[in-house]
Amino acid sequence: MAIELKGKSIDKMPLSMSYSKDICLNFYPKGLKELIEPNEIEIAYRKADLKIEKGDTVLIYTIQYRKNFNEKEWNIRPGISNKEGHYICGELNFTHYENRINLHLLFGKGRFRFIGLPLIIKGGTGSPVRAYAIFET
C-alpha cells in the first residue's frame, strides 16, 4: 500500500492494489501457534526454486484453515487471534488476504498473477474477495 493510501478505506484504494505477481510457499506442517521466521521464508522459496521479487505478494500455506475452520471454537479460544496480522500489515502499508483456500494446488506451478478484487464498500476496511491465480505461459 502506498504511503498516501495508509489508513484509507477500500473505496479510496486503486484496484491496482488488488492484483500482483505472486508465489505461494508451503509452510505445512507448521503448528497453530508456531511463528514463521524470516529465515524459514528464505528456505521455503529456495526449496520451491522461486524468488521473491519487488512488488510480489507471497501467499503462505499453513493448512490451519482447512484443519481448524470448522471447529466450534475457531478464532475464539484464548491465544488465537488474527489481529496481530492486521496490525503488522497496516504498519507495513500493504494489503493482506487471509483464509484463502486451495493454496496447496499452487505448489510446484511457479509464478502466477493473483487477483483478489474487493467489494467497493464505502468507508470499508475489509471485504470478501473472489480470488484467482492466473498462470502466464
C-alpha positions as CSV (number, residue, x, y, z in Angstrom):
1,M,0.0,0.0,0.0
2,A,1.4,3.3,-1.0
3,I,2.1,5.7,1.9
4,E,-0.5,8.2,0.6
5,L,-3.2,5.4,1.0
6,K,-2.3,4.5,4.5
7,G,-5.5,4.4,6.6
8,K,-7.7,4.8,3.5
9,S,-10.9,2.8,3.1
10,I,-11.4,0.3,0.2
11,D,-13.4,2.7,-1.9
12,K,-10.3,5.1,-1.9
13,M,-7.8,2.4,-2.8
14,P,-6.9,1.8,-6.5
15,L,-7.8,-1.6,-7.9
16,S,-4.2,-2.0,-8.9
17,M,-3.6,-2.8,-5.2
18,S,-5.8,-5.9,-5.7
19,Y,-3.5,-7.8,-8.2
20,S,0.1,-8.6,-8.3
21,K,2.6,-11.2,-9.4
22,D,2.9,-13.9,-6.8
23,I,4.4,-17.0,-5.4
24,C,2.9,-19.5,-2.9
25,L,5.1,-21.0,-0.2
26,N,4.3,-24.2,1.7
27,F,4.6,-24.0,5.5
28,Y,2.7,-27.1,6.3
29,P,3.0,-28.7,8.9
30,K,3.6,-25.5,11.0
31,G,1.5,-25.7,14.1
32,L,-1.2,-23.2,15.1
33,K,0.9,-21.2,17.4
34,E,4.3,-21.5,15.6
35,L,5.8,-18.4,14.2
36,I,7.2,-18.4,10.6
37,E,10.6,-16.9,10.9
38,P,12.3,-14.8,8.1
39,N,15.0,-17.5,7.5
40,E,12.2,-20.1,7.0
41,I,10.7,-17.9,4.3
42,E,14.1,-17.9,2.5
43,I,14.4,-21.7,2.9
44,A,10.9,-22.2,1.6
45,Y,11.3,-20.1,-1.6
46,R,14.7,-21.6,-2.3
47,K,13.3,-25.1,-1.8
48,A,10.5,-24.2,-4.3
49,D,13.1,-22.8,-6.7
50,L,11.4,-19.4,-6.6
51,K,12.5,-16.0,-5.6
52,I,10.6,-13.1,-4.1
53,E,10.7,-10.0,-6.3
54,K,9.9,-6.4,-5.5
55,G,6.1,-6.0,-5.7
56,D,5.3,-9.7,-5.2
57,T,2.6,-10.9,-3.0
58,V,3.7,-14.0,-1.1
59,L,0.9,-16.4,-0.2
60,I,1.7,-18.6,2.8
61,Y,0.0,-22.0,3.1
62,T,-0.2,-23.4,6.6
63,I,-3.2,-25.8,6.5
64,Q,-4.6,-24.2,9.6
65,Y,-7.8,-23.0,7.8
66,R,-8.5,-26.5,6.3
67,K,-7.7,-28.2,9.6
68,N,-9.4,-25.8,12.1
69,F,-12.0,-23.7,10.4
70,N,-15.0,-25.9,11.2
71,E,-14.0,-26.3,14.9
72,K,-16.6,-24.7,17.2
73,E,-14.0,-22.6,18.9
74,W,-12.1,-21.4,15.9
75,N,-10.8,-17.9,16.4
76,I,-12.4,-17.5,19.9
77,R,-10.2,-19.7,22.1
78,P,-7.7,-17.9,24.2
79,G,-4.4,-17.3,22.4
80,I,-5.9,-17.4,18.9
81,S,-6.2,-14.1,17.2
82,N,-5.9,-12.7,13.7
83,K,-5.5,-9.1,15.0
84,E,-1.7,-9.1,15.1
85,G,-1.5,-9.9,11.3
86,H,-3.9,-7.0,10.6
87,Y,-1.7,-4.6,12.7
88,I,1.5,-5.7,11.1
89,C,0.1,-5.4,7.6
90,G,-1.2,-1.9,8.4
91,E,2.1,-0.8,9.8
92,L,3.9,-2.1,6.7
93,N,1.4,-0.4,4.4
94,F,0.2,-3.3,2.4
95,T,-3.0,-5.1,1.7
96,H,-3.3,-8.6,3.0
97,Y,-5.6,-11.5,2.3
98,E,-6.5,-14.3,4.8
99,N,-8.2,-17.7,4.8
100,R,-7.5,-18.3,1.1
101,I,-8.4,-21.9,0.3
102,N,-6.8,-24.4,-2.1
103,L,-3.4,-22.8,-1.9
104,H,-1.9,-26.3,-1.9
105,L,-3.0,-26.6,-5.6
106,L,-0.5,-23.9,-6.5
107,F,2.7,-25.7,-5.3
108,G,5.2,-26.6,-8.0
109,K,3.5,-24.4,-10.7
110,G,5.8,-21.4,-10.4
111,R,4.9,-17.8,-10.5
112,F,1.4,-16.6,-11.2
113,R,-0.7,-13.4,-11.1
114,F,-3.0,-13.1,-8.1
115,I,-6.3,-11.2,-8.5
116,G,-8.4,-10.6,-5.4
117,L,-10.8,-7.7,-6.1
118,P,-12.7,-6.4,-3.1
119,L,-16.3,-5.2,-3.0
120,I,-16.2,-1.4,-3.0
121,I,-17.6,-0.7,0.4
122,K,-17.8,3.0,1.2
123,G,-15.7,3.5,4.3
124,G,-14.9,-0.2,4.5
125,T,-11.5,-1.6,5.7
126,G,-12.2,-5.2,4.7
127,S,-14.2,-7.1,2.2
128,P,-14.8,-10.6,0.8
129,V,-13.0,-11.3,-2.4
130,R,-13.2,-13.9,-5.2
131,A,-9.5,-14.7,-5.7
132,Y,-7.9,-16.0,-8.8
133,A,-4.4,-17.4,-9.7
134,I,-3.7,-16.9,-13.3
135,F,-0.7,-18.6,-14.8
136,E,1.0,-17.0,-17.8
137,T,2.7,-19.3,-20.3
